[in-house]
Amino acid sequence: MKLDIENKILIPFIILIIVSIFAVGLVSYKGSYSLLLESNVKELRDDLAEIAAVIEQNDLGLSNDQLAGEIKKIKNNNLIVVNRTGEVIYNDYKMKVTIQG
C-alpha cells in the first residue's frame, strides 16, 4: 500500500490531535477529582468541628438522646458518635457497627 503525500501528512496530525485531546481530558479529570475531594474533606472537617463544639459545650448535662438530637441537626447520615466510656451516643450509619473497648 502506497501512501500519497496527503495521507503521510494527515495521519500524524490526526494522531497528534487524538493524543492532545486525551491529554487535556486526563488533566481536566484529575483537576476535577482533586477539587471534589478537597471540597468533601472540607465539608467533613466543618461538620466534625461543629459536632465537637456541641459535645464540648455539653456542660448543661444533656442526656445522650438530647445530645444525639443536637448532633442530628448538624449531620443526618453515616455518622457514629461514641462517648469516652465507649457507649454509642448517636449512630445513623447504614451498617451495624460494634465498638470494641
DRENKOL-692789 format. One record per residue (C-alpha): residue in three letters; x, y, z. Coordinates in pm, 1 decimal. Each point is the difference from the previous one (the first is absolute). Layout:
DRENKOL-692789
<atom code="Ala" x="X" y="Y" z="Z"/>
...
//
This chain:
DRENKOL-692789
<atom code="Met" x="0.0" y="0.0" z="0.0"/>
<atom code="Lys" x="148.0" y="322.3" z="-112.3"/>
<atom code="Leu" x="-83.4" y="316.2" z="196.0"/>
<atom code="Asp" x="-22.4" y="320.6" z="-189.6"/>
<atom code="Ile" x="128.0" y="327.2" z="144.3"/>
<atom code="Glu" x="-342.9" y="100.1" z="139.9"/>
<atom code="Asn" x="-28.4" y="-315.8" z="209.0"/>
<atom code="Lys" x="360.9" y="27.4" z="114.7"/>
<atom code="Ile" x="-80.3" y="342.7" z="142.9"/>
<atom code="Leu" x="-357.3" y="-70.8" z="113.7"/>
<atom code="Ile" x="65.1" y="-313.1" z="209.6"/>
<atom code="Pro" x="257.9" y="159.9" z="235.8"/>
<atom code="Phe" x="-224.4" y="303.8" z="48.0"/>
<atom code="Ile" x="-297.8" y="-218.1" z="88.9"/>
<atom code="Ile" x="213.6" y="-194.9" z="248.3"/>
<atom code="Leu" x="129.9" y="326.7" z="147.3"/>
<atom code="Ile" x="-355.0" y="135.8" z="38.2"/>
<atom code="Ile" x="-124.1" y="-321.5" z="165.3"/>
<atom code="Val" x="291.5" y="-2.2" z="245.9"/>
<atom code="Ser" x="-56.6" y="370.0" z="79.8"/>
<atom code="Ile" x="-370.6" y="-51.2" z="66.0"/>
<atom code="Phe" x="77.6" y="-299.0" z="222.5"/>
<atom code="Ala" x="259.9" y="200.9" z="195.4"/>
<atom code="Val" x="-237.1" y="293.2" z="54.4"/>
<atom code="Gly" x="-275.6" y="-236.9" z="111.3"/>
<atom code="Leu" x="232.9" y="-175.5" z="244.5"/>
<atom code="Val" x="120.7" y="328.4" z="152.1"/>
<atom code="Ser" x="-358.7" y="125.2" z="31.6"/>
<atom code="Tyr" x="-109.2" y="-323.2" z="166.6"/>
<atom code="Lys" x="286.7" y="7.8" z="251.7"/>
<atom code="Gly" x="-67.4" y="366.5" z="80.7"/>
<atom code="Ser" x="-371.6" y="-57.6" z="48.6"/>
<atom code="Tyr" x="65.1" y="-302.8" z="218.8"/>
<atom code="Ser" x="240.9" y="196.6" z="218.5"/>
<atom code="Leu" x="-246.9" y="287.2" z="40.2"/>
<atom code="Leu" x="-285.3" y="-236.7" z="86.0"/>
<atom code="Leu" x="212.0" y="-187.9" z="253.2"/>
<atom code="Glu" x="118.9" y="324.5" z="158.9"/>
<atom code="Ser" x="-358.6" y="125.1" z="22.3"/>
<atom code="Asn" x="-118.5" y="-321.4" z="167.0"/>
<atom code="Val" x="286.2" y="4.7" z="250.2"/>
<atom code="Lys" x="-75.3" y="364.5" z="88.7"/>
<atom code="Glu" x="-369.5" y="-78.7" z="47.6"/>
<atom code="Leu" x="79.1" y="-295.4" z="226.1"/>
<atom code="Arg" x="247.4" y="205.3" z="205.9"/>
<atom code="Asp" x="-257.5" y="275.4" z="44.1"/>
<atom code="Asp" x="-264.7" y="-252.2" z="108.6"/>
<atom code="Leu" x="243.9" y="-162.3" z="240.4"/>
<atom code="Ala" x="93.8" y="338.0" z="148.1"/>
<atom code="Glu" x="-368.6" y="82.4" z="55.8"/>
<atom code="Ile" x="-63.8" y="-336.2" z="163.0"/>
<atom code="Ala" x="308.7" y="35.8" z="219.7"/>
<atom code="Ala" x="-121.7" y="345.0" z="107.7"/>
<atom code="Val" x="-342.3" y="-140.8" z="93.3"/>
<atom code="Ile" x="159.0" y="-279.8" z="200.8"/>
<atom code="Glu" x="248.6" y="231.4" z="174.5"/>
<atom code="Gln" x="-275.7" y="244.9" z="91.9"/>
<atom code="Asn" x="-199.5" y="-274.1" z="167.9"/>
<atom code="Asp" x="52.6" y="160.0" z="339.4"/>
<atom code="Leu" x="-375.7" y="7.4" z="45.8"/>
<atom code="Gly" x="-1.6" y="-373.4" z="55.3"/>
<atom code="Leu" x="-215.9" y="-89.7" z="-298.1"/>
<atom code="Ser" x="-101.1" y="-362.9" z="-21.5"/>
<atom code="Asn" x="136.0" y="-215.9" z="-278.9"/>
<atom code="Asp" x="-332.4" y="25.6" z="-183.7"/>
<atom code="Gln" x="-0.3" y="380.3" z="19.9"/>
<atom code="Leu" x="362.0" y="10.5" z="-108.8"/>
<atom code="Ala" x="-79.7" y="-233.7" z="-290.5"/>
<atom code="Gly" x="-281.9" y="234.2" z="-102.4"/>
<atom code="Glu" x="238.2" y="294.9" z="-8.7"/>
<atom code="Ile" x="249.6" y="-199.7" z="-206.1"/>
<atom code="Lys" x="-269.2" y="-115.3" z="-241.4"/>
<atom code="Lys" x="-79.9" y="363.6" z="-77.5"/>
<atom code="Ile" x="354.0" y="35.5" z="-132.6"/>
<atom code="Lys" x="49.8" y="-326.6" z="-188.3"/>
<atom code="Asn" x="-275.7" y="-235.2" z="-107.6"/>
<atom code="Asn" x="169.7" y="-313.4" z="-129.3"/>
<atom code="Asn" x="293.8" y="-236.2" z="32.3"/>
<atom code="Leu" x="117.3" y="121.9" z="337.2"/>
<atom code="Ile" x="89.5" y="-180.9" z="320.3"/>
<atom code="Val" x="74.2" y="188.1" z="322.4"/>
<atom code="Val" x="142.2" y="-185.3" z="298.9"/>
<atom code="Asn" x="56.5" y="148.6" z="346.7"/>
<atom code="Arg" x="313.1" y="-50.4" z="208.3"/>
<atom code="Thr" x="-131.9" y="-318.3" z="158.6"/>
<atom code="Gly" x="-62.1" y="-161.6" z="-338.0"/>
<atom code="Glu" x="-377.2" y="38.5" z="8.7"/>
<atom code="Val" x="-148.7" y="83.4" z="-339.5"/>
<atom code="Ile" x="-177.2" y="334.1" z="29.6"/>
<atom code="Tyr" x="-105.9" y="39.8" z="-360.8"/>
<atom code="Asn" x="3.5" y="-253.4" z="-282.8"/>
<atom code="Asp" x="-155.9" y="78.0" z="-334.8"/>
<atom code="Tyr" x="232.1" y="-225.6" z="-195.8"/>
<atom code="Lys" x="-159.9" y="-236.7" z="-249.3"/>
<atom code="Met" x="190.1" y="-308.0" z="120.8"/>
<atom code="Lys" x="2.4" y="-154.3" z="345.7"/>
<atom code="Val" x="308.8" y="107.3" z="189.9"/>
<atom code="Thr" x="143.3" y="-146.1" z="317.5"/>
<atom code="Ile" x="244.5" y="197.9" z="209.5"/>
<atom code="Gln" x="270.6" y="-200.2" z="170.0"/>
<atom code="Gly" x="142.9" y="145.3" z="319.5"/>
//
